[in-house]
Amino acid sequence: MKKLNELYEKWLNETNKGHYKDNGTKELDVLSLFANQDTLLLEISNLFGFYGAPLGGRVLDVGCSMGGYMCSVYNSNKFSYVAGIDVDQTAIDMAKRYKEIKGISDDELFVDTGSIFDLPFKDNTFDFIIMKDVGEHLESKDNLVLAMKELKRVLNKNGHIFIETPNYIFPMEVHLKIPMLPYIATKNSTKLIAKLFSKNPDFVNHLNFTTPKMFESIFKRLDLSFKNAYEEYKLPFIISNAEKLSGRFQFVGVFIQVFNKMGLGGVLIWLFKLSKMYPSLWYIVIKR
Protein backbone atom coordinates (compact mmCIF):
# COMPACT_ATOMS: atom_id res chain seq x y z
CA MET A 1 0.00 0.00 0.00
CA LYS A 2 2.87 2.36 0.78
CA LYS A 3 4.35 1.84 -2.68
CA LEU A 4 0.98 2.53 -4.31
CA ASN A 5 0.65 5.80 -2.37
CA GLU A 6 4.17 6.80 -3.39
CA LEU A 7 3.41 6.09 -7.05
CA TYR A 8 0.27 8.21 -6.84
CA GLU A 9 2.20 11.14 -5.34
CA LYS A 10 4.71 10.81 -8.16
CA TRP A 11 1.93 10.66 -10.77
CA LEU A 12 0.24 13.82 -9.43
CA ASN A 13 3.46 15.79 -9.72
CA GLU A 14 4.26 14.85 -13.30
CA THR A 15 3.68 17.10 -16.32
CA ASN A 16 0.02 17.89 -17.09
CA LYS A 17 -1.26 16.34 -13.85
CA GLY A 18 -1.63 19.56 -11.85
CA HIS A 19 -5.31 19.98 -12.70
CA TYR A 20 -6.08 16.79 -10.77
CA LYS A 21 -4.82 18.50 -7.63
CA ASP A 22 -6.87 21.60 -8.45
CA ASN A 23 -10.01 19.48 -8.73
CA GLY A 24 -9.41 17.78 -5.38
CA THR A 25 -9.44 14.22 -6.68
CA LYS A 26 -6.74 12.90 -4.37
CA GLU A 27 -7.96 10.23 -1.96
CA LEU A 28 -6.37 9.41 1.38
CA ASP A 29 -6.90 5.75 0.57
CA VAL A 30 -5.53 5.32 -2.95
CA LEU A 31 -7.22 1.93 -3.24
CA SER A 32 -10.52 3.79 -3.53
CA LEU A 33 -9.32 5.08 -6.92
CA PHE A 34 -9.65 1.51 -8.13
CA ALA A 35 -12.82 0.61 -6.27
CA ASN A 36 -15.19 3.46 -7.18
CA GLN A 37 -15.62 2.84 -10.90
CA ASP A 38 -18.66 0.54 -10.73
CA THR A 39 -21.11 3.42 -11.30
CA LEU A 40 -19.43 4.20 -14.61
CA LEU A 41 -19.53 0.54 -15.64
CA LEU A 42 -23.25 0.39 -14.81
CA GLU A 43 -23.88 3.51 -16.90
CA ILE A 44 -22.10 2.05 -19.91
CA SER A 45 -23.91 -1.28 -19.42
CA ASN A 46 -27.26 0.55 -19.42
CA LEU A 47 -26.20 2.50 -22.52
CA PHE A 48 -25.36 -0.64 -24.47
CA GLY A 49 -28.55 -2.27 -23.22
CA PHE A 50 -30.43 0.70 -24.69
CA TYR A 51 -28.99 -0.24 -28.09
CA GLY A 52 -29.54 -3.98 -27.57
CA ALA A 53 -25.82 -4.76 -27.42
CA PRO A 54 -24.98 -6.35 -24.05
CA LEU A 55 -21.36 -6.21 -22.93
CA GLY A 56 -19.15 -9.29 -23.10
CA GLY A 57 -16.25 -11.06 -24.77
CA ARG A 58 -12.75 -9.62 -24.99
CA VAL A 59 -12.34 -5.99 -23.88
CA LEU A 60 -9.58 -3.40 -24.28
CA ASP A 61 -9.39 -0.21 -22.21
CA VAL A 62 -7.13 2.01 -24.32
CA GLY A 63 -5.78 4.93 -22.31
CA CYS A 64 -6.56 3.02 -19.11
CA SER A 65 -4.40 5.33 -16.94
CA MET A 66 -3.93 3.77 -13.48
CA GLY A 67 -6.51 1.12 -14.30
CA GLY A 68 -9.45 1.87 -11.99
CA TYR A 69 -12.13 1.42 -14.62
CA MET A 70 -10.30 -1.52 -16.17
CA CYS A 71 -10.27 -3.30 -12.79
CA SER A 72 -14.02 -2.70 -12.37
CA VAL A 73 -14.51 -4.24 -15.80
CA TYR A 74 -12.44 -7.22 -14.72
CA ASN A 75 -14.33 -7.59 -11.42
CA SER A 76 -17.69 -7.52 -13.22
CA ASN A 77 -17.09 -11.01 -14.65
CA LYS A 78 -18.82 -9.89 -17.86
CA PHE A 79 -15.75 -10.40 -20.02
CA SER A 80 -13.59 -13.38 -20.98
CA TYR A 81 -10.42 -11.30 -21.32
CA VAL A 82 -9.49 -7.80 -20.12
CA ALA A 83 -6.56 -5.67 -21.31
CA GLY A 84 -5.42 -2.12 -20.62
CA ILE A 85 -2.88 0.07 -22.43
CA ASP A 86 -1.57 3.54 -21.62
CA VAL A 87 1.50 5.65 -22.51
CA ASP A 88 1.81 6.83 -18.90
CA GLN A 89 4.47 4.65 -17.25
CA THR A 90 3.71 5.78 -13.68
CA ALA A 91 -0.02 5.13 -14.12
CA ILE A 92 0.73 1.65 -15.48
CA ASP A 93 3.07 0.99 -12.55
CA MET A 94 0.12 1.81 -10.27
CA ALA A 95 -2.14 -0.59 -12.17
CA LYS A 96 0.45 -3.35 -11.92
CA ARG A 97 0.93 -2.70 -8.20
CA TYR A 98 -2.82 -2.93 -7.65
CA LYS A 99 -2.80 -6.28 -9.47
CA GLU A 100 -0.09 -7.51 -7.11
CA ILE A 101 -2.06 -6.40 -4.05
CA LYS A 102 -5.17 -8.20 -5.29
CA GLY A 103 -3.29 -11.26 -6.55
CA ILE A 104 -4.48 -10.89 -10.16
CA SER A 105 -2.36 -12.74 -12.70
CA ASP A 106 -1.30 -11.50 -16.13
CA ASP A 107 -3.40 -14.24 -17.72
CA GLU A 108 -6.49 -12.78 -16.07
CA LEU A 109 -5.75 -9.11 -16.67
CA PHE A 110 -3.15 -7.78 -19.10
CA VAL A 111 -1.88 -4.24 -18.56
CA ASP A 112 1.19 -2.54 -19.99
CA THR A 113 2.54 0.64 -21.52
CA GLY A 114 1.75 1.03 -25.20
CA SER A 115 0.79 3.49 -27.88
CA ILE A 116 -2.71 3.87 -29.27
CA PHE A 117 -1.03 4.28 -32.67
CA ASP A 118 0.66 0.86 -32.49
CA LEU A 119 -1.27 -1.52 -30.25
CA PRO A 120 0.45 -4.83 -29.33
CA PHE A 121 -2.50 -6.97 -30.44
CA LYS A 122 -3.44 -8.95 -33.54
CA ASP A 123 -6.16 -7.90 -35.96
CA ASN A 124 -9.77 -8.51 -34.85
CA THR A 125 -8.80 -9.26 -31.23
CA PHE A 126 -11.45 -7.40 -29.25
CA ASP A 127 -15.23 -7.47 -29.03
CA PHE A 128 -15.39 -4.24 -27.05
CA ILE A 129 -12.98 -1.28 -26.87
CA ILE A 130 -13.22 1.61 -24.40
CA MET A 131 -11.63 4.93 -25.39
CA LYS A 132 -12.59 7.20 -22.52
CA ASP A 133 -11.05 10.68 -22.12
CA VAL A 134 -8.35 9.95 -24.71
CA GLY A 135 -9.32 11.71 -27.94
CA GLU A 136 -8.80 15.17 -26.50
CA HIS A 137 -5.21 14.32 -25.45
CA LEU A 138 -3.96 13.37 -28.94
CA GLU A 139 -2.93 16.90 -29.97
CA SER A 140 -4.51 16.95 -33.44
CA LYS A 141 -7.20 15.59 -35.72
CA ASP A 142 -4.56 13.77 -37.77
CA ASN A 143 -3.45 11.86 -34.68
CA LEU A 144 -7.08 11.00 -33.89
CA VAL A 145 -7.43 9.56 -37.40
CA LEU A 146 -4.39 7.34 -36.83
CA ALA A 147 -5.73 6.22 -33.46
CA MET A 148 -9.14 5.31 -34.89
CA LYS A 149 -7.48 3.34 -37.72
CA GLU A 150 -5.61 1.29 -35.14
CA LEU A 151 -8.71 0.69 -33.04
CA LYS A 152 -10.56 -0.43 -36.17
CA ARG A 153 -7.75 -2.90 -36.90
CA VAL A 154 -7.94 -4.66 -33.51
CA LEU A 155 -11.75 -4.58 -33.34
CA ASN A 156 -13.75 -7.70 -34.17
CA LYS A 157 -16.12 -7.65 -37.12
CA ASN A 158 -19.14 -7.49 -34.81
CA GLY A 159 -17.38 -5.52 -32.06
CA HIS A 160 -18.11 -2.09 -30.61
CA ILE A 161 -15.98 0.90 -29.60
CA PHE A 162 -17.26 3.18 -26.86
CA ILE A 163 -15.85 6.71 -27.08
CA GLU A 164 -16.28 9.40 -24.46
CA THR A 165 -14.45 12.71 -24.74
CA PRO A 166 -15.11 16.41 -24.03
CA ASN A 167 -17.02 18.44 -26.59
CA TYR A 168 -15.06 21.60 -27.35
CA ILE A 169 -18.14 23.37 -28.65
CA PHE A 170 -19.28 23.43 -25.02
CA PRO A 171 -18.04 26.72 -23.48
CA MET A 172 -15.88 25.15 -20.75
CA GLU A 173 -12.49 23.42 -20.80
CA VAL A 174 -13.18 20.53 -18.43
CA HIS A 175 -9.61 19.86 -17.27
CA LEU A 176 -8.62 23.43 -16.42
CA LYS A 177 -12.17 24.52 -15.57
CA ILE A 178 -11.89 27.69 -17.64
CA PRO A 179 -14.44 29.25 -20.05
CA MET A 180 -13.88 28.72 -23.77
CA LEU A 181 -15.10 30.39 -26.93
CA PRO A 182 -17.74 28.10 -28.41
CA TYR A 183 -17.27 27.24 -32.12
CA ILE A 184 -14.20 29.47 -32.59
CA ALA A 185 -11.81 28.39 -29.83
CA THR A 186 -8.12 28.11 -30.78
CA LYS A 187 -5.16 26.95 -28.75
CA ASN A 188 -3.79 30.49 -28.57
CA SER A 189 -7.08 31.99 -27.35
CA THR A 190 -7.52 29.19 -24.82
CA LYS A 191 -3.98 29.63 -23.53
CA LEU A 192 -4.66 33.33 -23.03
CA ILE A 193 -7.82 32.54 -21.05
CA ALA A 194 -5.87 30.00 -18.99
CA LYS A 195 -3.35 32.68 -18.06
CA LEU A 196 -6.13 35.05 -17.04
CA PHE A 197 -7.49 32.36 -14.69
CA SER A 198 -4.00 31.57 -13.31
CA LYS A 199 -3.99 28.12 -14.91
CA ASN A 200 -1.08 26.46 -16.69
CA PRO A 201 -1.34 27.57 -20.35
CA ASP A 202 1.13 24.91 -21.49
CA PHE A 203 -1.46 22.25 -20.68
CA VAL A 204 -3.36 23.40 -23.77
CA ASN A 205 -0.49 22.46 -26.10
CA HIS A 206 -1.30 18.74 -26.18
CA LEU A 207 -5.08 19.13 -26.44
CA ASN A 208 -7.07 18.13 -29.49
CA PHE A 209 -10.27 20.21 -29.55
CA THR A 210 -12.65 17.33 -30.24
CA THR A 211 -16.08 18.16 -31.73
CA PRO A 212 -18.97 16.20 -33.24
CA LYS A 213 -17.97 17.35 -36.72
CA MET A 214 -14.40 16.13 -36.22
CA PHE A 215 -15.39 12.66 -35.02
CA GLU A 216 -18.17 12.13 -37.50
CA SER A 217 -15.98 13.14 -40.46
CA ILE A 218 -13.37 10.61 -39.28
CA PHE A 219 -15.98 7.85 -38.97
CA LYS A 220 -17.08 8.53 -42.54
CA ARG A 221 -13.50 8.60 -43.80
CA LEU A 222 -12.70 5.25 -42.13
CA ASP A 223 -15.99 3.62 -43.16
CA LEU A 224 -17.21 3.21 -39.58
CA SER A 225 -20.86 3.37 -38.60
CA PHE A 226 -21.77 5.05 -35.33
CA LYS A 227 -24.46 5.97 -32.85
CA ASN A 228 -24.43 9.46 -31.34
CA ALA A 229 -25.17 8.11 -27.88
CA TYR A 230 -25.10 11.48 -26.15
CA GLU A 231 -27.88 12.85 -28.34
CA GLU A 232 -29.90 9.64 -28.52
CA TYR A 233 -29.49 8.34 -24.95
CA LYS A 234 -27.80 10.77 -22.56
CA LEU A 235 -29.57 14.04 -23.43
CA PRO A 236 -33.13 12.70 -23.05
CA PHE A 237 -32.08 11.04 -19.78
CA ILE A 238 -30.62 14.30 -18.42
CA ILE A 239 -33.66 16.34 -19.43
CA SER A 240 -36.10 13.90 -17.82
CA ASN A 241 -33.96 13.51 -14.65
CA ALA A 242 -32.77 17.10 -14.23
CA GLU A 243 -33.46 17.03 -10.48
CA LYS A 244 -30.55 14.57 -10.09
CA LEU A 245 -27.95 16.96 -11.51
CA SER A 246 -25.44 18.19 -8.93
CA GLY A 247 -22.27 20.22 -8.59
CA ARG A 248 -21.55 22.68 -11.39
CA PHE A 249 -24.61 21.42 -13.31
CA GLN A 250 -27.10 21.95 -10.45
CA PHE A 251 -28.14 25.42 -11.63
CA VAL A 252 -28.69 24.07 -15.14
CA GLY A 253 -30.79 21.31 -13.58
CA VAL A 254 -33.10 23.89 -11.98
CA PHE A 255 -33.41 25.66 -15.34
CA ILE A 256 -34.28 22.38 -17.10
CA GLN A 257 -36.87 21.51 -14.46
CA VAL A 258 -38.63 24.83 -15.13
CA PHE A 259 -38.72 24.04 -18.85
CA ASN A 260 -40.05 20.54 -18.13
CA LYS A 261 -42.88 21.97 -15.99
CA MET A 262 -43.77 24.19 -18.93
CA GLY A 263 -43.88 21.13 -21.19
CA LEU A 264 -40.83 22.32 -23.15
CA GLY A 265 -38.35 19.52 -22.39
CA GLY A 266 -38.53 18.34 -25.98
CA VAL A 267 -37.67 21.82 -27.20
CA LEU A 268 -34.54 21.83 -25.03
CA ILE A 269 -33.43 18.50 -26.51
CA TRP A 270 -33.98 19.92 -29.99
CA LEU A 271 -31.95 23.05 -29.17
CA PHE A 272 -29.06 21.03 -27.78
CA LYS A 273 -29.03 18.78 -30.85
CA LEU A 274 -29.17 21.78 -33.17
CA SER A 275 -26.35 23.69 -31.45
CA LYS A 276 -24.28 20.59 -30.50
CA MET A 277 -23.41 22.56 -27.34
CA TYR A 278 -23.47 19.70 -24.84
CA PRO A 279 -20.50 18.95 -22.54
CA SER A 280 -19.44 15.48 -23.68
CA LEU A 281 -19.29 13.35 -26.79
CA TRP A 282 -20.45 9.77 -26.55
CA TYR A 283 -20.21 7.48 -29.55
CA ILE A 284 -20.75 3.79 -30.12
CA VAL A 285 -18.75 2.83 -33.19
CA ILE A 286 -19.12 -0.32 -35.30
CA LYS A 287 -17.32 -1.67 -38.36
CA ARG A 288 -19.55 -1.56 -41.44
N, C-alpha and C positions, 0 to 999 in steps of 0.2 A: 504493500500500500504506500509506503514511503517513496519508493521509486516512481510510482504512478503520479503521486503528488509533485514530485520534483520534475517529471517530464511535463506536467501541465503548466507549472510555473515557467519552464523554459519555453514552451509553446506560446504562452501569452505574451512573452517578451520578444518574440521574433517579428520580423518585418511584416507589416500589414495585419497584425493581430491586435493592435491597440484599441480598436473599436469594440472588441469583446469586453475589455475592461470598462470602457465607457458605458456599455449597456448593462453592466452588473451581472454578467452571466457566470462568474466564478462561483463554484460551490465549495463549501468547506469539505464535504465528502465527495471526492472526485468520482467515486463509483456511481454516484447518482447521475453523472453525465451519460453513463451507459444504460441506466435503468429506467430513464424517464422518456423513452421514445415510443412506448406502446400506443399512445394517443395518436401519434402520426401514422403508425402502421394501421390502426383501425380506420383512420380517415381515408387512407389510400385503398384499403380493402373495401370500404363502402363505395368509394368512387368507382373502382373496377366492377363491383357488383351492380352499380347503376348502369354500366355498359354491358352487363352480362358476360364479363370476362374474369372469373375468379382467379385469384393468385395461386401460383404453384410452379413446380418444376425447378429449373436451375436459374438462380438470380445473381446478378452482378450489381453492386453498388459502386458506381464510378464517381470518384471524388468523395470517398467515404469518410474523409478526415480521420478523427480518432476512433470511429467505428461504432458510435452509440446506436445509430439507426440500424446498421448492419447486424449488430448483436441482437437487437429486438427482432429483426427478420429471422435470424437463426433460431432464437428462442421460441418463435411462433410455431415451429414444426410444420409450416405450410410448404416448405421448399425441400427438395432433395439435395440441393447443393447451393452453398452461399459463398460468394467471393466479394472482396472489396479491394479497390485500387485507389491510390492517391499519390500525388507528387510530393506531399509534405512528409518528410522523413520523421520528424518528431511526432506528428499525429499518428503515423503508422507504428512507431515504437510504442505509443500509448495503447493502440489497439492490440498489439502483440502481447504487451504486458497484461492487459485485461484477460486475454485468452489464457495466459499462464495462471493467473489468479483463479480463474474459473475451471481450469483443467480441460480446455477445449483443444482438440488436436487439429493439426493442419488438414487432415483428411475431412474433418467436419466443417471447418471454416477456414478458407484461404484468404489471407490478407497480405499485401505487400506494396511497396512503392512501384509506381508505374505511370506511364503517360497515357492520357486519353487519346493521343494521336498514334499510339503504337501499343495496343493492348496485348498482353502475353497469353492470348487465347486463340484457339482455332476458329475458323469460320463456323457460323451457325451454332455456337456453343450454348447460348442463353435463351431461355423462354421469357425472361423478364429482366429489364435493365432499369435501374433508378439513376437519373441524373438530376440530383437536387442541389440547387444553389451552386451550380458549376458554370453554366453558360455565360454568366455575367463576369466571370473571372478569367476569360480566355483572351482578353485584350482586343479582339477584332472579329468582325463577321467572317473573314477568311479563315481564321482559326476555328470558329464555330462550324464552318462547312467541313473542315478536315475532321473535326471531332465527330460530327454526325455520320460522316462516311465510315469511320471506324466502328461506331456503334452499330451501324447497319450491317457491317461485315460480320460481327460476332453475334448478331441477333438471329434466332431461329426464324424459319419461314412464317410460322404462325405466332411469333413472339410479339411482345409489346415493350415499348420504351415509355417510362413515365418521366416527364420533364417538369420541373418547377424552377422558376427563376424570377427575379424582379422584373417588373414592367417599367421601362424607363420613359414611358409616356406619363406615368403617374408622377405627380409633382413632389416626390420625396425620394432622396437617396437613402435606401434602407440601412446600409451599413454605417454611414456617417451621421445619419439622422439630420440631414440638411435639406432645405427646399431646393427643387430643381426647376428648370424651365421646361414645361411640357411641350413636346413636339420639336423643339428647337435646341435642346440641350447639347452642348459640346463639352469636350474634356476641359478646354481652357475656361469656359464659363463656369463649369462645375468646380474646378480648382479655385477659382476666384471666390466663389460662394463659400467653399470649405475654409479658406483663409479668414473670411469675414466672421465665420462661426467658430474660429480657433480650432479647426480640425486639421488633420494632416492632409495637405493637398496632394502629396505624392501618392496617396492611396488610390487616387483616381486614375493614375497612369495605366494600371493593369486592367481597368474595367472595360467591359464590352457592353455598350448601352443596348441591351436586348429589348426588342419590341415585337409585337405580333407580326408586323410586316416583315421583319428580318427573319423570324423563324419560319413563317409560312412560305416565304420565297425560297428558303433553303429546302423545305420539305418538297416543294414542287420540283426544284432542281434535281434532287436526289431520288425522285420518284417514290416518295413516302406518303402514305395516307395518314390522316391525323384527325383527332377529335379535339376541339377547343374546349377542354374540360372546365376551364374557369367560367366561360360564358354559358355553357350548357348545364353544368352541375353546381359549381360553387356560387355563382352570382345569385341564382334563384334561392339557394339555401340561405345565403346571407340576408337577402331581402326578407324572407319569410321568418327568419330567426334573429332579427336585428336586436332584440332585447338581450341576446347572449353576448353581444360584442363588448369588449372590455379594453382597458388601457387606452392607447392613443386613438382607437376607433370608437370609443364609447360615445363621444359627441355625435359622430356620424350615425351611430346606432339610434340615438334619440331622433335625429332628423329623419331617418328611414321609417321609424315607427310612426311618425306624424304622417308621412306620405301613405303608409299602409292604411292608417285609420281613415284617410281620405279616399281610399280605394285606388291609389295611384302607384302601387308597388310595381305593376307591370310597366308603367311609364318609366320608372327609374331603371329597370332592367334594360329597356330599350335605349335609354340615354347612355348608359354605361357601354352597351354593345356598340352604339354608334360612335362614341368618342374614343373607345378602347382605353379609357382612363381608369383602369382598375389596378390595384397594387401588384398583383402577381400574374405570371403566366403559367398556366397548367396545360400540358398537352399529353395526350396518349397517342403514340406514334406506332404505325404498323407498316411492315413491308407490303407493297402492292402485290 
